[in-house]
């Protein structure tokens, strides 16, 4: 069942997956997080997706995190008279910031600060680094450049200036408008593109708090400057994304694997959920099966310690969106099934906060007592996130009566969720949880489970207690699939 998989799947929603029928297929295939890419689409389209996801999530009893991905100050070329031009190695071209249509040897750019950001010798990469230019001269609003690697340059392709200190804000006017829309409509996470400094995260946090929103922040690491400030950026964020597309262009493709591992290791250490993204199953945009290299890439991202793996064009506009999601699910599940070294509990930090100490104790107790689950009674999800950072072998089950909290937790490794009715006493909780664990097939009568909670319960106290519980519900049994939450059902073929 889908609940057996620990690493989560982020799927970008686009033309191939945006209607309600397609969204249901995506969730059934294994989607945990719906990514809304605000580089594309309009507010009306995104609002319809948000409403459909929330509706389906309730009907399928399958919480889904909605991740709003802001476009950021993405630099692009403009449009061409014929939709594209061919640039050839060795030829000289002109890049202009004038608002004109491009043509042979004339490339418009929407980045008005381009002449101030480059100098003779600066490298300019186009279309995710497939094309390369070298600056020869800067003249007013124009930049003369020589083609180092040529090819076809199409409308609105990306432009990167590796190593350049760009005089732009992290959030554009468009981003601020999109952010207001997202917060008004209850997105769970906001992904901030092209983060460079800790102050970028602080600015976004101030806006979110001023809007009285509970949305969390995901910092996208895709700039060389971000790597210089990586630890502080990660500490200030709620989650981190290894955005490998622009990052590879920025730092050079040969350095990317080592940097990916470094970012994931740091996030694991800081107990911050981390997403590995970009081209994970890229060949499945066209083909029904991934390459062997892609299968290995997905597996290694899991072994590195990723909380979640992301699909981009594969699920947004590809020919096989649902098969891509299910394929990623199957690869992850097989890695987790066969790689026992993956389950490890690190207790290296000598001094811990009370919730972290409870989480560490719960993970260790589950290991030593061979408990089948750690049940985390939560109102915010904080303790469940910390427990997940210890990567215990026992199931991690977050229990609450707040659906918004469960939606947010779908991004984090290993956390499964149970919705219970409002409670006042421990007896209320145990009766409901025992029944749900047995009926959903997550535990059996007589199994040991570790509970973490805050006492006194009636006061809504923060997590301060842990105890061992033996599952009761002797008269209950696993229900038929049609009555179960989606992720507790047997997996249907796609």
Steps between C-alpha positions, in 0.01 A plus 500: 500500500607860441535550876799263502715743301705742711651751255227723358418598142457860385326526163473821301146571382459615142293441185533122536376490860302814581139383457326319786495157336874519428576628850319201651707265282818679614411465869408135449832444320690624806515882501554649847575861410338700220742762367344805337760663275421871487736547205206366299121528511278768649332543837173359374668177390690463826191570709311224324784257574508602868125447534514165320792374711326595825177334386674180390716491811187495714317243286800263478604557863846580367659825624694686230749783544452791259835660412491842335820548300564870433666587170762736645721728289551244224696658214374407157557590138212671324303387197620464142334596172484134395483344849866404505842568350807290432825621655826352370831444674739788446247755374444834672153595624344794683287468813273797561274598790276699263146364476520374142457176308823313445643378173821343368797630704270718718375358832266701725508447878248596769784565748540879493805489730692268264754763382581589861534134601756385241847597385739391230558125539178429693342165412130509402315168490169454316234227513626325817859522380451334163624817328793714616613855420804708603466876546721707267377852578228697680340796317211680673203262492683252277751224567722360226575130539671214323330160469703229676243220460220554251164349420133595473387778734123512548267765646519567876784258577690556824820702533760441774801707601708261713685676780357845423368707791160596364346832617148358538263428787413140580128570453366693203171690484348193336624282786343730760166486318523123465597464866197698614279276288661185638469605863138604453423156362676299767812355338702288745851590380648788301814415303726802455701494178856630456567546872840660554506637855336422837327837475298363205344242733446756775318732259268222386437395862401855592247514216350161592469594866351840415225316310432278807579194287641170627670426166853362525803598293702281264831656390606402148877465479593587142749788529872492579447775760249279682770237551714759680214563744359147496485417870329822607254481209413141598460593868260784416293288260247227573619287207764512226494405132809392307396669174748322277411671170622854561742378769692287249519794261624726781770278651589271210354158434795301636466658846127433526504145648728600787300815571174302496638262763631790709163679503308183587744409779474850650119493489496156664727632772282809556181287482364698204303314231692503172370450144721381214370640172548527123521241221462202732301302241539745213489240223147410613377831361500307172559134585306252716817378675789689662865452413720286726688815598175666613401196707838516670472876550166461678636216714811696597296807595305277739819348640652846542216584740247699294162549665333542162577469129347730240358451152483806274409471131449126552173565685417850373509457124642158421330215314503266804432710812336231714741228393788733592361544852441127544845417360664734751290342776614151401869594485487668842307213658748242371800696629339533842404134508846363423739757645505435876789741556257778417327467836731655752454700818761762574511622859820700468365831629556498874260780593153504350182703541215320682315410174828381341586295808154339495537433127843340544374290791195388300719394206742310720220340704326386181825341384577324831141383557437406135195725500297502180421872515574831665172685544548873535206694639554845354346843453783654296694207354829612655573184700400273209750685278776452757420128537524465123849651506620195697383273215355228728395167350167510685215678323459865596131583533394858568159521665290815529156640437648785289507425128718804424777356718481161328518666157825671594658176626470323162832652393701335779667158479311207644205679656158344449193671637180413682207733553318451829200670652557776760609349831520596867648197676763234441225238483340691211829496314591135560154373404508688171864431414485127579193459282652696211837322515336157475230595249753675270749212518773716656533279811350189653339430836781427747762708315720735697478868408679800647283805572631858523270774625462809716347475845266606643302428185213729592740798508639431152852473643802467270668161469649405835419130547560156353349163586478144372156379396372158394243522219157381608190501276466121531167503319626698201657379176642655185220649292438449130693734274199708398453611861866580568698820455661493155857443617398200712337323205672236292667671205286501187679481162544824306 
